[in-house]
Amino acid sequence: MATTYESAPELAEALRRAAAAHGEHEKRIGEEDANWPDWYAEYMVREAAGEELPQ
């Protein structure tokens, strides 16, 4: 699915939301997630599409 952001500030805000959600994800799994780039990407694409977000 294609996901676009209209500006750098909009992309930066999406990254901040993904970072906050990923911090909660790492708390739930009890360890650092070395696969964080894939998790961020999935989160951001789903968020932009209005789909259920990863946990």
N, C-alpha and C positions, 0 to 999 in steps of 0.2 A: 504494500500500500504506500502510495506517495504521501509524504508529509512535508509541508512547507511552512516556513516562518517568514513573516513580512519584513522583519528587521532584525538586526543584531540584538537590540534590547529585548525583543520578544523571544528570541532563541535563548538568550541568557536567562530570562525569567523561567522558561521551560526547564532549563538545566538546573536551576535552583530548586524548582518543585521536585524534579526527579531526584536530586541529591538528598533532599529532606526525606522523601519517601524511601529512598534506598537505605538511609540511616536506620529507619524503622525496620526495614527488611533485615538488615544485618543484626539488629537487636533480637528479632524473632528467631533467626537461624543460629544465633550465638557465636558467630565468627565473621571474619572479613570475607567478603565475596570477591574472589579474584576475577570473576566473570562480570564485573560491574559494567563494562561497556555494553555488553549485550543486554543486560537488565535495563540500563538507562534507555537504550534504543527502543526496546519493547515498551517501556513505560511511556516514552514520549510519543511514539506512534499511536498507541492505544488512547492516550489522553487526547491527542489531536482528533482522533476519530470518534471520540465520545464513547469508547468501549470500556468494559470492565478493566480496571487497572491491576497489574500484577501485585501480588503480596510478597 
